[in-house]
Amino acid sequence: MGFVIITALVSLLAVFGTISSLKNKNALGIVFALATLGVFGWFTIMTVLHSGYPGGH
């Protein structure tokens, strides 16, 4: 239950990091932010699909 919340927060921070890296034209930052967004976003989506949204019971 808490895993979904933590990974969703990390995914949101990765979105802000990606936007910030794009504004600063930081290529390495863009790569790492997109990789983080991909991995943690995938974990978030698959955990919600498998275990359901927390507090929904």
ChimeraX attribute file (.defattr): number of C-alpha atoms within 10 A of each C-alpha:
attribute: neighborCount
match mode: 1-to-1
recipient: residues
	/A:1	12
	/A:2	9
	/A:3	13
	/A:4	21
	/A:5	14
	/A:6	13
	/A:7	20
	/A:8	19
	/A:9	15
	/A:10	17
	/A:11	23
	/A:12	15
	/A:13	15
	/A:14	22
	/A:15	17
	/A:16	14
	/A:17	19
	/A:18	22
	/A:19	16
	/A:20	15
	/A:21	19
	/A:22	14
	/A:23	10
	/A:24	11
	/A:25	11
	/A:26	12
	/A:27	11
	/A:28	10
	/A:29	17
	/A:30	20
	/A:31	13
	/A:32	15
	/A:33	22
	/A:34	20
	/A:35	14
	/A:36	19
	/A:37	23
	/A:38	14
	/A:39	12
	/A:40	21
	/A:41	22
	/A:42	15
	/A:43	17
	/A:44	22
	/A:45	15
	/A:46	13
	/A:47	16
	/A:48	16
	/A:49	10
	/A:50	9
	/A:51	10
	/A:52	14
	/A:53	16
	/A:54	12
	/A:55	6
	/A:56	5
	/A:57	5
